């Protein structure tokens, strides 16, 4: 299901994405109606990136810094395993945030 949902956004054109969405709904609606409802709610708004030049599509889909930050935090949290208390979790969260911020500052520094 996840792979098929991802394929919708990998479509080269909006028309192809809409066709893949229709196929996705037809296949999964009877099996997972709640999941299909949640996935399709507002999905048409997600297709607005098709208005941009095709060369920009990969850039637009991969610039969500919040998702990237949370992915980095999850990776670090998985390495640690379990946190003994809330403070230790917040400490790791803060350190990941500082590291991500430093990455962006380094790039700005390199441009000067």
PyMOL commands that place a pseudoatom at each C-alpha (Angstrom):
pseudoatom trace, name=CA, resn=UNK, resi=1, chain=A, elem=C, hetatm=0, pos=[0.000, 0.000, 0.000]
pseudoatom trace, name=CA, resn=UNK, resi=2, chain=A, elem=C, hetatm=0, pos=[2.785, 2.416, 0.934]
pseudoatom trace, name=CA, resn=UNK, resi=3, chain=A, elem=C, hetatm=0, pos=[4.732, 1.777, -2.257]
pseudoatom trace, name=CA, resn=UNK, resi=4, chain=A, elem=C, hetatm=0, pos=[1.644, 2.343, -4.395]
pseudoatom trace, name=CA, resn=UNK, resi=5, chain=A, elem=C, hetatm=0, pos=[0.874, 5.573, -2.554]
pseudoatom trace, name=CA, resn=UNK, resi=6, chain=A, elem=C, hetatm=0, pos=[4.422, 6.783, -3.178]
pseudoatom trace, name=CA, resn=UNK, resi=7, chain=A, elem=C, hetatm=0, pos=[4.096, 5.969, -6.865]
pseudoatom trace, name=CA, resn=UNK, resi=8, chain=A, elem=C, hetatm=0, pos=[1.274, 8.510, -7.128]
pseudoatom trace, name=CA, resn=UNK, resi=9, chain=A, elem=C, hetatm=0, pos=[3.709, 11.330, -6.389]
pseudoatom trace, name=CA, resn=UNK, resi=10, chain=A, elem=C, hetatm=0, pos=[6.377, 9.846, -8.633]
pseudoatom trace, name=CA, resn=UNK, resi=11, chain=A, elem=C, hetatm=0, pos=[4.108, 10.294, -11.655]
pseudoatom trace, name=CA, resn=UNK, resi=12, chain=A, elem=C, hetatm=0, pos=[5.622, 12.579, -14.290]
pseudoatom trace, name=CA, resn=UNK, resi=13, chain=A, elem=C, hetatm=0, pos=[2.402, 14.535, -14.894]
pseudoatom trace, name=CA, resn=UNK, resi=14, chain=A, elem=C, hetatm=0, pos=[-0.634, 15.627, -12.917]
pseudoatom trace, name=CA, resn=UNK, resi=15, chain=A, elem=C, hetatm=0, pos=[-2.919, 13.589, -15.183]
pseudoatom trace, name=CA, resn=UNK, resi=16, chain=A, elem=C, hetatm=0, pos=[-0.840, 10.455, -14.542]
pseudoatom trace, name=CA, resn=UNK, resi=17, chain=A, elem=C, hetatm=0, pos=[-0.900, 11.141, -10.794]
pseudoatom trace, name=CA, resn=UNK, resi=18, chain=A, elem=C, hetatm=0, pos=[-4.688, 11.460, -10.852]
pseudoatom trace, name=CA, resn=UNK, resi=19, chain=A, elem=C, hetatm=0, pos=[-4.952, 8.190, -12.787]
pseudoatom trace, name=CA, resn=UNK, resi=20, chain=A, elem=C, hetatm=0, pos=[-2.697, 6.435, -10.267]
pseudoatom trace, name=CA, resn=UNK, resi=21, chain=A, elem=C, hetatm=0, pos=[-4.771, 7.892, -7.437]
pseudoatom trace, name=CA, resn=UNK, resi=22, chain=A, elem=C, hetatm=0, pos=[-7.970, 6.524, -8.994]
pseudoatom trace, name=CA, resn=UNK, resi=23, chain=A, elem=C, hetatm=0, pos=[-6.369, 3.084, -9.342]
pseudoatom trace, name=CA, resn=UNK, resi=24, chain=A, elem=C, hetatm=0, pos=[-5.122, 3.257, -5.741]
pseudoatom trace, name=CA, resn=UNK, resi=25, chain=A, elem=C, hetatm=0, pos=[-8.599, 4.117, -4.438]
pseudoatom trace, name=CA, resn=UNK, resi=26, chain=A, elem=C, hetatm=0, pos=[-10.247, 1.395, -6.536]
pseudoatom trace, name=CA, resn=UNK, resi=27, chain=A, elem=C, hetatm=0, pos=[-7.840, -1.216, -5.198]
pseudoatom trace, name=CA, resn=UNK, resi=28, chain=A, elem=C, hetatm=0, pos=[-7.696, -0.252, -1.516]
pseudoatom trace, name=CA, resn=UNK, resi=29, chain=A, elem=C, hetatm=0, pos=[-11.071, 1.359, -0.724]
pseudoatom trace, name=CA, resn=UNK, resi=30, chain=A, elem=C, hetatm=0, pos=[-12.795, -1.908, 0.142]
pseudoatom trace, name=CA, resn=UNK, resi=31, chain=A, elem=C, hetatm=0, pos=[-9.831, -3.222, 2.147]
pseudoatom trace, name=CA, resn=UNK, resi=32, chain=A, elem=C, hetatm=0, pos=[-8.810, -0.121, 4.141]
pseudoatom trace, name=CA, resn=UNK, resi=33, chain=A, elem=C, hetatm=0, pos=[-11.547, 2.521, 3.825]
pseudoatom trace, name=CA, resn=UNK, resi=34, chain=A, elem=C, hetatm=0, pos=[-10.315, 4.667, 6.732]
pseudoatom trace, name=CA, resn=UNK, resi=35, chain=A, elem=C, hetatm=0, pos=[-6.733, 4.713, 5.453]
pseudoatom trace, name=CA, resn=UNK, resi=36, chain=A, elem=C, hetatm=0, pos=[-7.880, 5.608, 1.935]
pseudoatom trace, name=CA, resn=UNK, resi=37, chain=A, elem=C, hetatm=0, pos=[-10.086, 8.386, 3.293]
pseudoatom trace, name=CA, resn=UNK, resi=38, chain=A, elem=C, hetatm=0, pos=[-7.222, 9.860, 5.323]
pseudoatom trace, name=CA, resn=UNK, resi=39, chain=A, elem=C, hetatm=0, pos=[-4.805, 9.581, 2.393]
pseudoatom trace, name=CA, resn=UNK, resi=40, chain=A, elem=C, hetatm=0, pos=[-7.116, 11.137, -0.173]
pseudoatom trace, name=CA, resn=UNK, resi=41, chain=A, elem=C, hetatm=0, pos=[-8.374, 13.970, 2.045]
pseudoatom trace, name=CA, resn=UNK, resi=42, chain=A, elem=C, hetatm=0, pos=[-6.883, 17.091, 0.522]
pseudoatom trace, name=CA, resn=UNK, resi=43, chain=A, elem=C, hetatm=0, pos=[-4.562, 15.213, -1.804]
pseudoatom trace, name=CA, resn=UNK, resi=44, chain=A, elem=C, hetatm=0, pos=[-5.554, 17.359, -4.774]
pseudoatom trace, name=CA, resn=UNK, resi=45, chain=A, elem=C, hetatm=0, pos=[-3.799, 20.276, -3.065]
pseudoatom trace, name=CA, resn=UNK, resi=46, chain=A, elem=C, hetatm=0, pos=[-0.632, 18.187, -3.000]
pseudoatom trace, name=CA, resn=UNK, resi=47, chain=A, elem=C, hetatm=0, pos=[-0.672, 18.070, -6.788]
pseudoatom trace, name=CA, resn=UNK, resi=48, chain=A, elem=C, hetatm=0, pos=[0.020, 21.794, -7.099]
pseudoatom trace, name=CA, resn=UNK, resi=49, chain=A, elem=C, hetatm=0, pos=[3.741, 21.110, -7.530]
pseudoatom trace, name=CA, resn=UNK, resi=50, chain=A, elem=C, hetatm=0, pos=[2.896, 19.831, -11.016]
pseudoatom trace, name=CA, resn=UNK, resi=51, chain=A, elem=C, hetatm=0, pos=[2.391, 23.474, -12.020]
pseudoatom trace, name=CA, resn=UNK, resi=52, chain=A, elem=C, hetatm=0, pos=[6.154, 23.951, -11.736]
pseudoatom trace, name=CA, resn=UNK, resi=53, chain=A, elem=C, hetatm=0, pos=[8.735, 22.880, -14.290]
pseudoatom trace, name=CA, resn=UNK, resi=54, chain=A, elem=C, hetatm=0, pos=[9.411, 19.111, -14.158]
pseudoatom trace, name=CA, resn=UNK, resi=55, chain=A, elem=C, hetatm=0, pos=[13.063, 19.749, -13.292]
pseudoatom trace, name=CA, resn=UNK, resi=56, chain=A, elem=C, hetatm=0, pos=[11.909, 21.345, -10.019]
pseudoatom trace, name=CA, resn=UNK, resi=57, chain=A, elem=C, hetatm=0, pos=[9.679, 18.464, -8.884]
pseudoatom trace, name=CA, resn=UNK, resi=58, chain=A, elem=C, hetatm=0, pos=[12.389, 16.550, -6.955]
pseudoatom trace, name=CA, resn=UNK, resi=59, chain=A, elem=C, hetatm=0, pos=[13.474, 19.743, -5.221]
pseudoatom trace, name=CA, resn=UNK, resi=60, chain=A, elem=C, hetatm=0, pos=[9.983, 20.704, -4.126]
pseudoatom trace, name=CA, resn=UNK, resi=61, chain=A, elem=C, hetatm=0, pos=[9.213, 17.262, -2.765]
pseudoatom trace, name=CA, resn=UNK, resi=62, chain=A, elem=C, hetatm=0, pos=[12.383, 17.073, -0.657]
pseudoatom trace, name=CA, resn=UNK, resi=63, chain=A, elem=C, hetatm=0, pos=[12.644, 20.472, 1.015]
pseudoatom trace, name=CA, resn=UNK, resi=64, chain=A, elem=C, hetatm=0, pos=[10.512, 19.929, 4.077]
pseudoatom trace, name=CA, resn=UNK, resi=65, chain=A, elem=C, hetatm=0, pos=[13.025, 20.744, 6.800]
pseudoatom trace, name=CA, resn=UNK, resi=66, chain=A, elem=C, hetatm=0, pos=[10.726, 19.722, 9.630]
pseudoatom trace, name=CA, resn=UNK, resi=67, chain=A, elem=C, hetatm=0, pos=[10.314, 16.217, 8.252]
pseudoatom trace, name=CA, resn=UNK, resi=68, chain=A, elem=C, hetatm=0, pos=[14.059, 16.005, 7.705]
pseudoatom trace, name=CA, resn=UNK, resi=69, chain=A, elem=C, hetatm=0, pos=[14.744, 17.141, 11.268]
pseudoatom trace, name=CA, resn=UNK, resi=70, chain=A, elem=C, hetatm=0, pos=[12.288, 14.633, 12.731]
pseudoatom trace, name=CA, resn=UNK, resi=71, chain=A, elem=C, hetatm=0, pos=[13.828, 11.876, 10.610]
pseudoatom trace, name=CA, resn=UNK, resi=72, chain=A, elem=C, hetatm=0, pos=[17.264, 12.769, 12.031]
pseudoatom trace, name=CA, resn=UNK, resi=73, chain=A, elem=C, hetatm=0, pos=[15.860, 12.712, 15.559]
pseudoatom trace, name=CA, resn=UNK, resi=74, chain=A, elem=C, hetatm=0, pos=[14.185, 9.328, 15.002]
pseudoatom trace, name=CA, resn=UNK, resi=75, chain=A, elem=C, hetatm=0, pos=[17.446, 7.932, 13.644]
pseudoatom trace, name=CA, resn=UNK, resi=76, chain=A, elem=C, hetatm=0, pos=[19.347, 9.090, 16.709]
pseudoatom trace, name=CA, resn=UNK, resi=77, chain=A, elem=C, hetatm=0, pos=[16.594, 7.870, 19.041]
pseudoatom trace, name=CA, resn=UNK, resi=78, chain=A, elem=C, hetatm=0, pos=[16.690, 4.441, 17.368]
pseudoatom trace, name=CA, resn=UNK, resi=79, chain=A, elem=C, hetatm=0, pos=[20.451, 4.278, 17.957]
pseudoatom trace, name=CA, resn=UNK, resi=80, chain=A, elem=C, hetatm=0, pos=[19.947, 5.001, 21.644]
pseudoatom trace, name=CA, resn=UNK, resi=81, chain=A, elem=C, hetatm=0, pos=[17.028, 2.628, 22.089]
pseudoatom trace, name=CA, resn=UNK, resi=82, chain=A, elem=C, hetatm=0, pos=[15.094, 3.744, 25.158]
pseudoatom trace, name=CA, resn=UNK, resi=83, chain=A, elem=C, hetatm=0, pos=[15.344, 6.951, 27.140]
pseudoatom trace, name=CA, resn=UNK, resi=84, chain=A, elem=C, hetatm=0, pos=[15.509, 6.606, 30.922]
pseudoatom trace, name=CA, resn=UNK, resi=85, chain=A, elem=C, hetatm=0, pos=[13.551, 9.832, 31.434]
pseudoatom trace, name=CA, resn=UNK, resi=86, chain=A, elem=C, hetatm=0, pos=[12.081, 12.857, 29.698]
pseudoatom trace, name=CA, resn=UNK, resi=87, chain=A, elem=C, hetatm=0, pos=[15.174, 15.001, 30.276]
pseudoatom trace, name=CA, resn=UNK, resi=88, chain=A, elem=C, hetatm=0, pos=[17.396, 12.560, 28.378]
pseudoatom trace, name=CA, resn=UNK, resi=89, chain=A, elem=C, hetatm=0, pos=[14.987, 12.591, 25.447]
pseudoatom trace, name=CA, resn=UNK, resi=90, chain=A, elem=C, hetatm=0, pos=[14.893, 16.396, 25.414]
pseudoatom trace, name=CA, resn=UNK, resi=91, chain=A, elem=C, hetatm=0, pos=[18.695, 16.508, 25.615]
pseudoatom trace, name=CA, resn=UNK, resi=92, chain=A, elem=C, hetatm=0, pos=[19.048, 14.365, 22.503]
pseudoatom trace, name=CA, resn=UNK, resi=93, chain=A, elem=C, hetatm=0, pos=[16.357, 16.412, 20.767]
pseudoatom trace, name=CA, resn=UNK, resi=94, chain=A, elem=C, hetatm=0, pos=[18.297, 19.594, 21.566]
pseudoatom trace, name=CA, resn=UNK, resi=95, chain=A, elem=C, hetatm=0, pos=[21.613, 18.130, 20.380]
pseudoatom trace, name=CA, resn=UNK, resi=96, chain=A, elem=C, hetatm=0, pos=[20.097, 17.014, 17.081]
pseudoatom trace, name=CA, resn=UNK, resi=97, chain=A, elem=C, hetatm=0, pos=[18.614, 20.476, 16.652]
pseudoatom trace, name=CA, resn=UNK, resi=98, chain=A, elem=C, hetatm=0, pos=[21.985, 22.128, 17.327]
pseudoatom trace, name=CA, resn=UNK, resi=99, chain=A, elem=C, hetatm=0, pos=[23.718, 19.800, 14.872]
pseudoatom trace, name=CA, resn=UNK, resi=100, chain=A, elem=C, hetatm=0, pos=[21.147, 20.487, 12.140]
pseudoatom trace, name=CA, resn=UNK, resi=101, chain=A, elem=C, hetatm=0, pos=[21.422, 24.221, 12.754]
pseudoatom trace, name=CA, resn=UNK, resi=102, chain=A, elem=C, hetatm=0, pos=[25.216, 24.014, 12.530]
pseudoatom trace, name=CA, resn=UNK, resi=103, chain=A, elem=C, hetatm=0, pos=[24.944, 22.291, 9.145]
pseudoatom trace, name=CA, resn=UNK, resi=104, chain=A, elem=C, hetatm=0, pos=[22.953, 25.201, 7.768]
pseudoatom trace, name=CA, resn=UNK, resi=105, chain=A, elem=C, hetatm=0, pos=[25.244, 27.812, 9.338]
pseudoatom trace, name=CA, resn=UNK, resi=106, chain=A, elem=C, hetatm=0, pos=[28.261, 26.077, 7.802]
pseudoatom trace, name=CA, resn=UNK, resi=107, chain=A, elem=C, hetatm=0, pos=[26.713, 26.363, 4.356]
pseudoatom trace, name=CA, resn=UNK, resi=108, chain=A, elem=C, hetatm=0, pos=[26.012, 30.063, 4.857]
pseudoatom trace, name=CA, resn=UNK, resi=109, chain=A, elem=C, hetatm=0, pos=[29.528, 30.606, 6.159]
pseudoatom trace, name=CA, resn=UNK, resi=110, chain=A, elem=C, hetatm=0, pos=[30.994, 28.864, 3.119]
pseudoatom trace, name=CA, resn=UNK, resi=111, chain=A, elem=C, hetatm=0, pos=[29.173, 31.280, 0.791]
pseudoatom trace, name=CA, resn=UNK, resi=112, chain=A, elem=C, hetatm=0, pos=[30.834, 34.366, 2.327]
for i in range(1, 112): cmd.bond("trace and resi %d" % i, "trace and resi %d" % (i + 1))
show_as sticks, trace
zoom trace
